[in-house]
Amino acid sequence: MDKNEDAFLGSENHLSGLLTLTSRLIQDRLSAALRPLGVTYAQAAALVRLWRTPDGRMLQNDFVTSLALARASGTLLLGDLERAGLIVRSPDPTDGRRQVITLTEAGRDLETAVFEVISGLQREIEVIVGREDLARTMRVLTQVLSWLEPAALAALPARDRNVLSR
């Protein structure tokens, strides 16, 4: 084995391993901070998508695509959000075959508290890496996302696509 092969033996020594490990640890940290609010990390990520729309509504297919979820996983997550009273699903008035996801008042009421949790962790990371490197990292990850799954980026509300592509 040469020196380059040794560098890839530990998961932290290649991009996919580093991203996976970092993502899992960030999700764990956010999950612990979100628990007192009564939402999971996955639920909060889903709610963020709806909060970023102009009217708190999205087509179910666009919603699931924007989260890069498999259809079955998206359906389970939506069921959890609906049982928690944070969203409602209803037929699209223009095409009854499609479902529209809409925030409830309870779903809207969580926005400030959830954003404070997410923003707090981002501020902590910014202290460690600096504002410029954090912005650069977000731009690079957005480029990778748009390459890996253009539909996920395209399904985001225009406001998010514009912020992430700067």
N, C-alpha and C positions, 0 to 999 in steps of 0.2 A: 504494500500500500504506500502510495506517495503522500507527501505533505498535504496536497490539495484534497485528497480523499479523506484524510484525517479530520480536516476542517468541517466535514459534513456529517460526522458521526453523531454529534450531539444536536438535538432538535433546535437548540438556541443558536446554532451556527449556520443556519440557512434561512432565507427569507420566509418561507412558509412556516417553519417552526417558530421563528421569532414572532411573526404576526399572530400565529395561533396562540402561543403562550401569552403574549401581551394582551391580546383580545380577551382571553379567558380571565386573566387577572383583573383587567379593567371591568369586565362584566361582573365578576365576583364582588369587587369593591362597590360598584353601583347597585348591585342587588341588595347588599347589606344596607346601604343608605336608603334605598327605596322601600325596603320592607316595612318601616313604620307608616308609610303612606298607603300600604295595602296593595301595592302593585309589584309585579316582577319586572326584571330587566326587559324581557321580551314584550310584555304589555306596555311598558313605558316607551320602548322603541316604536311600537305600533302607534301609540297615541301621538308621539311626536309627528309622525307622518300626517295625521289628521289635523293636528294643531297648525301645521304649516300650510294647509289649504285655505283658500279665501273663506269658505263657508263650512268647514268641518266635515266635508263629505268627499268620498272617493268611490269610484267603481271598485267592486271587490277585486276584480282581476288586476287592476292597476295597483291597488293597495298591496296585494300579495306579491306582485312583481317588484314593487319598489323596495320591499324588504328582502328580496332575493330568497324567498321561501318556496319550498315545494308546495303544490296545491294542498296536499293533505295537512301539512304543518300549518299553513295559513288558515285553513278551515278550523283546526283545533284552537289556534290562537284567537280567532274571531269568536269562537264559541265561549272561550274563557272571558273575553272582554264583554260579550253580551250578557253572560250570567252575572258578571260583576256590575252590570248596569252602566257600563262606560260607553257602550255603542249600541246602536240598533241597526238591523239589516232590513232593507225593504226592496221591493222590486223597483227597477229603474223605470220611471214614468214614460221614457221614450222607447224602451225595449224591455218588456217584462221578463225576458230570459236572463237578464243581467241583474245583479244585486248591487245596491248602493249601501255603503257603510257611512253612518252618520254619528257624530259625537252626541252624547246625551249631556245634560247639564252637569251631571256628576263627572263625566269625562272631561268637560271643560274646566271644572273646578280644580282639577289636579294640575293643570298646566304650570302655574307659577311654582309650586313646590317641586315638581319633577324637574323643571328647567333649572331650579336652584341647585338641586343635587348634581345634575349633569354638568352645569357650569362650574360648580365648585371643584369637581374633579379636574375639569379642563384647566382651571386656574392653577391647581396644584401642579399639573404636568407642565404648564407654561413656566412656572417658577423654576422647574428642574431643567427644561431644555431651552427656554427662551422663546419669546414671541415669534421671532423670525423663523427659527427652526420648526416650531409648531405649525406655523402657516405653510411653510414649505412641505412639511410632512403631509398635511391635509391635502395640499394640491397634488402631490405625488400619488397618494392613495386614491384620490379621485380619478386621476388618469388611469391607474391600474384598474379601478372598478369599471370605468367606461370601456376599457379594453376587454376585461373579462366578461362583463355582463352589461352591454349597452342598454338593454331594456330596463334594468334596475335603475340606472341613472336617468333614463328618459322618462320613467314613470314618476320620478320625483316632481313635486310642484316646481314651477319655473323659478321661483325665489330661491329654492335650495340649489338647483342646478347652477344658477348664476353665482351664488355665494361660493360654492365649491370649486367652480372653474376659474376663479380669480387667481 
